[in-house]
Amino acid sequence: MSDRGRRPAIAVAVLAAAVAIGAAPVAWAFRARIVRPEAVVLGDAAAALSGPTPGATALFTVPVGEKVGVEGASGEWTHVSLPNGWHGWVPSVSLGRVDR
C-alpha cells in the first residue's frame, strides 16, 4: 500500500481511538447515575470500614440519611461509595435500598 493509501487509514484509526477515549467518561457517568443501585443509611450513623469484617479499620462515618452508591456486597456487608469518591464497607442492615 502506498503512503497515500495509509494516511487515510491511520487518520480513521486515530479518530476512532479518540472517540473511544472520549466516550469512556460518558459511559462511566451513565453507569454511576443510572445503573448503579443506591441506598440510604437508616437508624444510627454507619462506620465505613476498609473491609467486610468487624475488625477492619474504620475509614469514615456515613451519617443517617446519607445516600450512597452500592458497589457490591459480601455476606452481611455492603460496599458503598460516597459522591466525593470515598469507598468503604458498612453492615447491610444499616442500609435501606432506594428504588428508582
Secondary structure in CASP SS format (residue, H / E / C, confidence):
PFRMAT SS
TARGET T0000
AUTHOR 0000-0000-0000
METHOD secondary structure of the structure
MODEL  1
M C 1.00
S C 1.00
D H 1.00
R H 1.00
G H 1.00
R H 1.00
R H 1.00
P H 1.00
A H 1.00
I H 1.00
A H 1.00
V H 1.00
A H 1.00
V H 1.00
L H 1.00
A H 1.00
A H 1.00
A H 1.00
V H 1.00
A H 1.00
I H 1.00
G H 1.00
A H 1.00
A H 1.00
P H 1.00
V H 1.00
A H 1.00
W H 1.00
A H 1.00
F H 1.00
R H 1.00
A H 1.00
R H 1.00
I H 1.00
V H 1.00
R C 1.00
P C 1.00
E E 1.00
A E 1.00
V E 1.00
V E 1.00
L C 1.00
G C 1.00
D C 1.00
A C 1.00
A E 1.00
A E 1.00
A E 1.00
L E 1.00
S C 1.00
G C 1.00
P C 1.00
T C 1.00
P C 1.00
G C 1.00
A C 1.00
T C 1.00
A E 1.00
L E 1.00
F E 1.00
T E 1.00
V E 1.00
P C 1.00
V C 1.00
G C 1.00
E C 1.00
K E 1.00
V E 1.00
G E 1.00
V E 1.00
E E 1.00
G E 1.00
A E 1.00
S E 1.00
G C 1.00
E C 1.00
W E 1.00
T E 1.00
H E 1.00
V E 1.00
S E 1.00
L C 1.00
P C 1.00
N C 1.00
G C 1.00
W C 1.00
H E 1.00
G E 1.00
W E 1.00
V E 1.00
P E 1.00
S H 1.00
V H 1.00
S H 1.00
L E 1.00
G E 1.00
R E 1.00
V E 1.00
D C 1.00
R C 1.00
END
